[in-house]
């Protein structure tokens, strides 16, 4: 009787296991799927959290730097296609701003469109102060002794402005010391009663631009600024 009962019990157990095997497999798959979904959601949340910590400033054009650039014009007339009305600019007004509590040396140089150096001027930016010049004023003040000419000898009426600031000069290394120096600026193109204003563009400081800043300083020294 025991053997018979044992046989019946064993048969029932095997039948039960056979019946429930698909259910157990299904439950295991569900648990794995839930685990994967949880992991995915946790990764997504972490990624979003980290993204909020990444500053967006590098993607935005900067307006302050130890080195800023602009576009000068003096009695300039530009016509980019036949039959179009010329764009006439009489003068450009530049304002250089010191947003720090440091006394800074300001050197600003003017170049022809092909990059040929034309002339330079120097000033001192007092703490939280500003310096303002116009192209006409540079000409009348004697800084612009000769017309700006390109390498081919053609007189230019517009070109690039490059302005640098620094706290001191390394006499031995013949180089500028930037330290915490920084500047901002505004340029205004003038034609009759019309005005067009924009910020001077800040330049990112790296090995190449730092080398150019020192080159501008050397050119200004030779020019006698």
C-alpha positions as protocol buffer text, in pm:
chain_id: "A"
residue {
  index: 1
  type: UNK
  ca { x: 0 y: 0 z: 0 }
}
residue {
  index: 2
  type: UNK
  ca { x: 286 y: 231 z: 87 }
}
residue {
  index: 3
  type: UNK
  ca { x: 451 y: 158 z: -242 }
}
residue {
  index: 4
  type: UNK
  ca { x: 127 y: 222 z: -426 }
}
residue {
  index: 5
  type: UNK
  ca { x: 68 y: 542 z: -232 }
}
residue {
  index: 6
  type: UNK
  ca { x: 427 y: 644 z: -283 }
}
residue {
  index: 7
  type: UNK
  ca { x: 395 y: 580 z: -653 }
}
residue {
  index: 8
  type: UNK
  ca { x: 78 y: 785 z: -673 }
}
residue {
  index: 9
  type: UNK
  ca { x: 236 y: 1067 z: -474 }
}
residue {
  index: 10
  type: UNK
  ca { x: 545 y: 1065 z: -690 }
}
residue {
  index: 11
  type: UNK
  ca { x: 335 y: 1068 z: -1004 }
}
residue {
  index: 12
  type: UNK
  ca { x: 134 y: 1364 z: -879 }
}
residue {
  index: 13
  type: UNK
  ca { x: 453 y: 1550 z: -791 }
}
residue {
  index: 14
  type: UNK
  ca { x: 599 y: 1491 z: -1135 }
}
residue {
  index: 15
  type: UNK
  ca { x: 276 y: 1600 z: -1302 }
}
residue {
  index: 16
  type: UNK
  ca { x: 266 y: 1914 z: -1087 }
}
residue {
  index: 17
  type: UNK
  ca { x: 625 y: 2002 z: -1168 }
}
residue {
  index: 18
  type: UNK
  ca { x: 562 y: 1948 z: -1539 }
}
residue {
  index: 19
  type: UNK
  ca { x: 255 y: 2169 z: -1521 }
}
residue {
  index: 20
  type: UNK
  ca { x: 426 y: 2452 z: -1331 }
}
residue {
  index: 21
  type: UNK
  ca { x: 757 y: 2453 z: -1522 }
}
residue {
  index: 22
  type: UNK
  ca { x: 634 y: 2703 z: -1789 }
}
residue {
  index: 23
  type: UNK
  ca { x: 499 y: 2925 z: -1514 }
}
residue {
  index: 24
  type: UNK
  ca { x: 833 y: 2930 z: -1329 }
}
residue {
  index: 25
  type: UNK
  ca { x: 1018 y: 3008 z: -1655 }
}
residue {
  index: 26
  type: UNK
  ca { x: 776 y: 3291 z: -1723 }
}
residue {
  index: 27
  type: UNK
  ca { x: 826 y: 3434 z: -1373 }
}
residue {
  index: 28
  type: UNK
  ca { x: 1205 y: 3424 z: -1412 }
}
residue {
  index: 29
  type: UNK
  ca { x: 1182 y: 3613 z: -1742 }
}
residue {
  index: 30
  type: UNK
  ca { x: 954 y: 3872 z: -1582 }
}
residue {
  index: 31
  type: UNK
  ca { x: 1202 y: 3923 z: -1296 }
}
residue {
  index: 32
  type: UNK
  ca { x: 1492 y: 3966 z: -1543 }
}
residue {
  index: 33
  type: UNK
  ca { x: 1290 y: 4212 z: -1751 }
}
residue {
  index: 34
  type: UNK
  ca { x: 1195 y: 4416 z: -1445 }
}
residue {
  index: 35
  type: UNK
  ca { x: 1557 y: 4415 z: -1334 }
}
residue {
  index: 36
  type: UNK
  ca { x: 1673 y: 4538 z: -1674 }
}
residue {
  index: 37
  type: UNK
  ca { x: 1406 y: 4813 z: -1677 }
}
residue {
  index: 38
  type: UNK
  ca { x: 1508 y: 4924 z: -1330 }
}
residue {
  index: 39
  type: UNK
  ca { x: 1872 y: 4939 z: -1436 }
}
residue {
  index: 40
  type: UNK
  ca { x: 1782 y: 5139 z: -1747 }
}
residue {
  index: 41
  type: UNK
  ca { x: 1573 y: 5389 z: -1552 }
}
residue {
  index: 42
  type: UNK
  ca { x: 1848 y: 5423 z: -1292 }
}
residue {
  index: 43
  type: UNK
  ca { x: 2107 y: 5491 z: -1566 }
}
residue {
  index: 44
  type: UNK
  ca { x: 1877 y: 5747 z: -1732 }
}
residue {
  index: 45
  type: UNK
  ca { x: 1821 y: 5931 z: -1405 }
}
residue {
  index: 46
  type: UNK
  ca { x: 2195 y: 5937 z: -1335 }
}
residue {
  index: 47
  type: UNK
  ca { x: 2270 y: 6070 z: -1685 }
}
residue {
  index: 48
  type: UNK
  ca { x: 2013 y: 6349 z: -1647 }
}
residue {
  index: 49
  type: UNK
  ca { x: 2154 y: 6441 z: -1305 }
}
residue {
  index: 50
  type: UNK
  ca { x: 2510 y: 6460 z: -1437 }
}
residue {
  index: 51
  type: UNK
  ca { x: 2396 y: 6666 z: -1737 }
}
residue {
  index: 52
  type: UNK
  ca { x: 2260 y: 6934 z: -1504 }
}
residue {
  index: 53
  type: UNK
  ca { x: 2607 y: 6969 z: -1350 }
}
residue {
  index: 54
  type: UNK
  ca { x: 2781 y: 7037 z: -1684 }
}
residue {
  index: 55
  type: UNK
  ca { x: 2822 y: 7414 z: -1737 }
}
residue {
  index: 56
  type: UNK
  ca { x: 2683 y: 7558 z: -2059 }
}
residue {
  index: 57
  type: UNK
  ca { x: 2923 y: 7854 z: -2064 }
}
residue {
  index: 58
  type: UNK
  ca { x: 3174 y: 7699 z: -2311 }
}
residue {
  index: 59
  type: UNK
  ca { x: 2900 y: 7691 z: -2575 }
}
residue {
  index: 60
  type: UNK
  ca { x: 2833 y: 8063 z: -2536 }
}
residue {
  index: 61
  type: UNK
  ca { x: 3045 y: 8326 z: -2712 }
}
residue {
  index: 62
  type: UNK
  ca { x: 3243 y: 8516 z: -2451 }
}
residue {
  index: 63
  type: UNK
  ca { x: 3261 y: 8897 z: -2444 }
}
residue {
  index: 64
  type: UNK
  ca { x: 3542 y: 8937 z: -2188 }
}
residue {
  index: 65
  type: UNK
  ca { x: 3899 y: 8816 z: -2210 }
}
residue {
  index: 66
  type: UNK
  ca { x: 4255 y: 8950 z: -2177 }
}
residue {
  index: 67
  type: UNK
  ca { x: 4243 y: 8954 z: -2558 }
}
residue {
  index: 68
  type: UNK
  ca { x: 3949 y: 9099 z: -2754 }
}
residue {
  index: 69
  type: UNK
  ca { x: 3905 y: 9168 z: -3125 }
}
residue {
  index: 70
  type: UNK
  ca { x: 3691 y: 9399 z: -3335 }
}
residue {
  index: 71
  type: UNK
  ca { x: 3652 y: 9563 z: -3676 }
}
residue {
  index: 72
  type: UNK
  ca { x: 3775 y: 9919 z: -3744 }
}
residue {
  index: 73
  type: UNK
  ca { x: 3651 y: 10142 z: -4026 }
}
residue {
  index: 74
  type: UNK
  ca { x: 3748 y: 10495 z: -4134 }
}
residue {
  index: 75
  type: UNK
  ca { x: 3583 y: 10662 z: -4435 }
}
residue {
  index: 76
  type: UNK
  ca { x: 3502 y: 10314 z: -4561 }
}
residue {
  index: 77
  type: UNK
  ca { x: 3268 y: 10220 z: -4846 }
}
residue {
  index: 78
  type: UNK
  ca { x: 3195 y: 9854 z: -4914 }
}
residue {
  index: 79
  type: UNK
  ca { x: 2997 y: 9708 z: -5204 }
}
residue {
  index: 80
  type: UNK
  ca { x: 2986 y: 9328 z: -5225 }
}
residue {
  index: 81
  type: UNK
  ca { x: 2797 y: 9287 z: -5554 }
}
residue {
  index: 82
  type: UNK
  ca { x: 2742 y: 9482 z: -5874 }
}
residue {
  index: 83
  type: UNK
  ca { x: 2444 y: 9715 z: -5858 }
}
residue {
  index: 84
  type: UNK
  ca { x: 2409 y: 9698 z: -5479 }
}
residue {
  index: 85
  type: UNK
  ca { x: 2408 y: 10005 z: -5259 }
}
residue {
  index: 86
  type: UNK
  ca { x: 2747 y: 10058 z: -5087 }
}
residue {
  index: 87
  type: UNK
  ca { x: 2773 y: 10027 z: -4709 }
}
residue {
  index: 88
  type: UNK
  ca { x: 2938 y: 10350 z: -4596 }
}
residue {
  index: 89
  type: UNK
  ca { x: 3101 y: 10394 z: -4254 }
}
residue {
  index: 90
  type: UNK
  ca { x: 3258 y: 10727 z: -4158 }
}
residue {
  index: 91
  type: UNK
  ca { x: 3418 y: 10633 z: -3828 }
}
residue {
  index: 92
  type: UNK
  ca { x: 3438 y: 10366 z: -3554 }
}
residue {
  index: 93
  type: UNK
  ca { x: 3413 y: 10439 z: -3181 }
}
residue {
  index: 94
  type: UNK
  ca { x: 3590 y: 10194 z: -2945 }
}
residue {
  index: 95
  type: UNK
  ca { x: 3543 y: 10170 z: -2568 }
}
residue {
  index: 96
  type: UNK
  ca { x: 3766 y: 9939 z: -2362 }
}
residue {
  index: 97
  type: UNK
  ca { x: 3633 y: 9846 z: -2017 }
}
residue {
  index: 98
  type: UNK
  ca { x: 3814 y: 9718 z: -1707 }
}
residue {
  index: 99
  type: UNK
  ca { x: 3578 y: 9498 z: -1501 }
}
residue {
  index: 100
  type: UNK
  ca { x: 3844 y: 9433 z: -1233 }
}
residue {
  index: 101
  type: UNK
  ca { x: 3997 y: 9621 z: -939 }
}
residue {
  index: 102
  type: UNK
  ca { x: 4341 y: 9591 z: -1104 }
}
residue {
  index: 103
  type: UNK
  ca { x: 4539 y: 9857 z: -1289 }
}
residue {
  index: 104
  type: UNK
  ca { x: 4592 y: 9717 z: -1637 }
}
residue {
  index: 105
  type: UNK
  ca { x: 4813 y: 9805 z: -1931 }
}
residue {
  index: 106
  type: UNK
  ca { x: 4606 y: 9829 z: -2249 }
}
residue {
  index: 107
  type: UNK
  ca { x: 4759 y: 9786 z: -2593 }
}
residue {
  index: 108
  type: UNK
  ca { x: 4541 y: 9791 z: -2902 }
}
residue {
  index: 109
  type: UNK
  ca { x: 4676 y: 9734 z: -3251 }
}
residue {
  index: 110
  type: UNK
  ca { x: 4523 y: 9787 z: -3594 }
}
residue {
  index: 111
  type: UNK
  ca { x: 4574 y: 9554 z: -3889 }
}
residue {
  index: 112
  type: UNK
  ca { x: 4488 y: 9558 z: -4260 }
}
residue {
  index: 113
  type: UNK
  ca { x: 4240 y: 9295 z: -4384 }
}
residue {
  index: 114
  type: UNK
  ca { x: 4528 y: 9069 z: -4495 }
}
residue {
  index: 115
  type: UNK
  ca { x: 4681 y: 9079 z: -4144 }
}
residue {
  index: 116
  type: UNK
  ca { x: 4950 y: 9341 z: -4209 }
}
residue {
  index: 117
  type: UNK
  ca { x: 5030 y: 9543 z: -3895 }
}
residue {
  index: 118
  type: UNK
  ca { x: 4947 y: 9914 z: -3934 }
}
residue {
  index: 119
  type: UNK
  ca { x: 4982 y: 10091 z: -3601 }
}
residue {
  index: 120
  type: UNK
  ca { x: 4934 y: 10060 z: -3226 }
}
residue {
  index: 121
  type: UNK
  ca { x: 4844 y: 10267 z: -2922 }
}
residue {
  index: 122
  type: UNK
  ca { x: 4882 y: 10214 z: -2547 }
}
residue {
  index: 123
  type: UNK
  ca { x: 4692 y: 10333 z: -2241 }
}
residue {
  index: 124
  type: UNK
  ca { x: 4633 y: 10251 z: -1876 }
}
residue {
  index: 125
  type: UNK
  ca { x: 4302 y: 10104 z: -1766 }
}
residue {
  index: 126
  type: UNK
  ca { x: 4237 y: 10211 z: -1409 }
}
residue {
  index: 127
  type: UNK
  ca { x: 4040 y: 9980 z: -1175 }
}
residue {
  index: 128
  type: UNK
  ca { x: 3681 y: 9963 z: -1300 }
}
residue {
  index: 129
  type: UNK
  ca { x: 3767 y: 10233 z: -1552 }
}
residue {
  index: 130
  type: UNK
  ca { x: 3734 y: 10270 z: -1927 }
}
residue {
  index: 131
  type: UNK
  ca { x: 3925 y: 10412 z: -2222 }
}
residue {
  index: 132
  type: UNK
  ca { x: 3746 y: 10547 z: -2529 }
}
residue {
  index: 133
  type: UNK
  ca { x: 3884 y: 10633 z: -2872 }
}
residue {
  index: 134
  type: UNK
  ca { x: 3761 y: 10684 z: -3227 }
}
residue {
  index: 135
  type: UNK
  ca { x: 3942 y: 10606 z: -3549 }
}
residue {
  index: 136
  type: UNK
  ca { x: 3917 y: 10971 z: -3647 }
}
residue {
  index: 137
  type: UNK
  ca { x: 4066 y: 11067 z: -3312 }
}
residue {
  index: 138
  type: UNK
  ca { x: 4356 y: 10826 z: -3367 }
}
residue {
  index: 139
  type: UNK
  ca { x: 4420 y: 10992 z: -3702 }
}
residue {
  index: 140
  type: UNK
  ca { x: 4398 y: 11347 z: -3571 }
}
residue {
  index: 141
  type: UNK
  ca { x: 4599 y: 11264 z: -3259 }
}
residue {
  index: 142
  type: UNK
  ca { x: 4898 y: 11153 z: -3460 }
}
residue {
  index: 143
  type: UNK
  ca { x: 4889 y: 10778 z: -3377 }
}
residue {
  index: 144
  type: UNK
  ca { x: 4775 y: 10706 z: -3730 }
}
residue {
  index: 145
  type: UNK
  ca { x: 5072 y: 10875 z: -3899 }
}
residue {
  index: 146
  type: UNK
  ca { x: 5041 y: 10695 z: -4230 }
}
residue {
  index: 147
  type: UNK
  ca { x: 4739 y: 10532 z: -4396 }
}
residue {
  index: 148
  type: UNK
  ca { x: 4700 y: 10161 z: -4322 }
}
residue {
  index: 149
  type: UNK
  ca { x: 4832 y: 9960 z: -4618 }
}
residue {
  index: 150
  type: UNK
  ca { x: 4827 y: 9589 z: -4696 }
}
residue {
  index: 151
  type: UNK
  ca { x: 5125 y: 9388 z: -4816 }
}
residue {
  index: 152
  type: UNK
  ca { x: 5061 y: 9497 z: -5176 }
}
residue {
  index: 153
  type: UNK
  ca { x: 5080 y: 9862 z: -5070 }
}
residue {
  index: 154
  type: UNK
  ca { x: 4711 y: 9935 z: -5114 }
}
residue {
  index: 155
  type: UNK
  ca { x: 4559 y: 10185 z: -4872 }
}
residue {
  index: 156
  type: UNK
  ca { x: 4292 y: 10028 z: -4650 }
}
residue {
  index: 157
  type: UNK
  ca { x: 3989 y: 10190 z: -4491 }
}
residue {
  index: 158
  type: UNK
  ca { x: 3893 y: 9894 z: -4269 }
}
residue {
  index: 159
  type: UNK
  ca { x: 4056 y: 9601 z: -4094 }
}
residue {
  index: 160
  type: UNK
  ca { x: 4097 y: 9415 z: -3766 }
}
residue {
  index: 161
  type: UNK
  ca { x: 4141 y: 9557 z: -3418 }
}
residue {
  index: 162
  type: UNK
  ca { x: 4328 y: 9346 z: -3160 }
}
residue {
  index: 163
  type: UNK
  ca { x: 4332 y: 9465 z: -2800 }
}
residue {
  index: 164
  type: UNK
  ca { x: 4526 y: 9307 z: -2512 }
}
residue {
  index: 165
  type: UNK
  ca { x: 4555 y: 9380 z: -2140 }
}
residue {
  index: 166
  type: UNK
  ca { x: 4811 y: 9260 z: -1886 }
}
residue {
  index: 167
  type: UNK
  ca { x: 4925 y: 9343 z: -1533 }
}
residue {
  index: 168
  type: UNK
  ca { x: 5300 y: 9370 z: -1595 }
}
residue {
  index: 169
  type: UNK
  ca { x: 5587 y: 9288 z: -1826 }
}
residue {
  index: 170
  type: UNK
  ca { x: 5857 y: 9025 z: -1778 }
}
residue {
  index: 171
  type: UNK
  ca { x: 6164 y: 9227 z: -1879 }
}
residue {
  index: 172
  type: UNK
  ca { x: 6394 y: 8926 z: -1874 }
}
residue {
  index: 173
  type: UNK
  ca { x: 6162 y: 8700 z: -2070 }
}
residue {
  index: 174
  type: UNK
  ca { x: 6047 y: 8992 z: -2289 }
}
residue {
  index: 175
  type: UNK
  ca { x: 5686 y: 8879 z: -2245 }
}
residue {
  index: 176
  type: UNK
  ca { x: 5366 y: 9004 z: -2086 }
}
residue {
  index: 177
  type: UNK
  ca { x: 5225 y: 8874 z: -1758 }
}
residue {
  index: 178
  type: UNK
  ca { x: 4847 y: 8843 z: -1783 }
}
residue {
  index: 179
  type: UNK
  ca { x: 4768 y: 8736 z: -1427 }
}
residue {
  index: 180
  type: UNK
  ca { x: 4398 y: 8803 z: -1358 }
}
residue {
  index: 181
  type: UNK
  ca { x: 4373 y: 9076 z: -1623 }
}
residue {
  index: 182
  type: UNK
  ca { x: 4054 y: 9081 z: -1828 }
}
residue {
  index: 183
  type: UNK
  ca { x: 3871 y: 9338 z: -2040 }
}
residue {
  index: 184
  type: UNK
  ca { x: 3547 y: 9394 z: -2223 }
}
residue {
  index: 185
  type: UNK
  ca { x: 3461 y: 9641 z: -2494 }
}
residue {
  index: 186
  type: UNK
  ca { x: 3211 y: 9797 z: -2732 }
}
residue {
  index: 187
  type: UNK
  ca { x: 3248 y: 9916 z: -3091 }
}
residue {
  index: 188
  type: UNK
  ca { x: 3014 y: 10162 z: -3264 }
}
residue {
  index: 189
  type: UNK
  ca { x: 3022 y: 10212 z: -3641 }
}
residue {
  index: 190
  type: UNK
  ca { x: 2909 y: 10562 z: -3737 }
}
residue {
  index: 191
  type: UNK
  ca { x: 2764 y: 10690 z: -4064 }
}
residue {
  index: 192
  type: UNK
  ca { x: 2604 y: 11032 z: -4050 }
}
residue {
  index: 193
  type: UNK
  ca { x: 2330 y: 11009 z: -3786 }
}
residue {
  index: 194
  type: UNK
  ca { x: 2317 y: 10629 z: -3798 }
}
residue {
  index: 195
  type: UNK
  ca { x: 2484 y: 10402 z: -3543 }
}
residue {
  index: 196
  type: UNK
  ca { x: 2558 y: 10028 z: -3528 }
}
residue {
  index: 197
  type: UNK
  ca { x: 2679 y: 9893 z: -3192 }
}
residue {
  index: 198
  type: UNK
  ca { x: 2820 y: 9553 z: -3092 }
}
residue {
  index: 199
  type: UNK
  ca { x: 3046 y: 9402 z: -2828 }
}
residue {
  index: 200
  type: UNK
  ca { x: 3412 y: 9337 z: -2893 }
}
residue {
  index: 201
  type: UNK
  ca { x: 3460 y: 8959 z: -2912 }
}
residue {
  index: 202
  type: UNK
  ca { x: 3660 y: 8788 z: -2637 }
}
residue {
  index: 203
  type: UNK
  ca { x: 3928 y: 8544 z: -2752 }
}
residue {
  index: 204
  type: UNK
  ca { x: 3994 y: 8212 z: -2575 }
}
residue {
  index: 205
  type: UNK
  ca { x: 4346 y: 8203 z: -2432 }
}
residue {
  index: 206
  type: UNK
  ca { x: 4555 y: 7906 z: -2544 }
}
residue {
  index: 207
  type: UNK
  ca { x: 4918 y: 7856 z: -2655 }
}
residue {
  index: 208
  type: UNK
  ca { x: 4851 y: 8006 z: -3000 }
}
residue {
  index: 209
  type: UNK
  ca { x: 4657 y: 8313 z: -2886 }
}
residue {
  index: 210
  type: UNK
  ca { x: 4903 y: 8377 z: -2602 }
}
residue {
  index: 211
  type: UNK
  ca { x: 5184 y: 8376 z: -2858 }
}
residue {
  index: 212
  type: UNK
  ca { x: 4987 y: 8628 z: -3066 }
}
residue {
  index: 213
  type: UNK
  ca { x: 4934 y: 8850 z: -2759 }
}
residue {
  index: 214
  type: UNK
  ca { x: 5309 y: 8864 z: -2705 }
}
residue {
  index: 215
  type: UNK
  ca { x: 5360 y: 8937 z: -3075 }
}
residue {
  index: 216
  type: UNK
  ca { x: 5114 y: 9229 z: -3052 }
}
residue {
  index: 217
  type: UNK
  ca { x: 5309 y: 9358 z: -2751 }
}
residue {
  index: 218
  type: UNK
  ca { x: 5636 y: 9341 z: -2945 }
}
residue {
  index: 219
  type: UNK
  ca { x: 5484 y: 9525 z: -3242 }
}
residue {
  index: 220
  type: UNK
  ca { x: 5347 y: 9796 z: -3014 }
}
residue {
  index: 221
  type: UNK
  ca { x: 5690 y: 9841 z: -2854 }
}
residue {
  index: 222
  type: UNK
  ca { x: 5856 y: 9878 z: -3194 }
}
residue {
  index: 223
  type: UNK
  ca { x: 5588 y: 10124 z: -3301 }
}
residue {
  index: 224
  type: UNK
  ca { x: 5667 y: 10333 z: -2996 }
}
residue {
  index: 225
  type: UNK
  ca { x: 5328 y: 10313 z: -2836 }
}
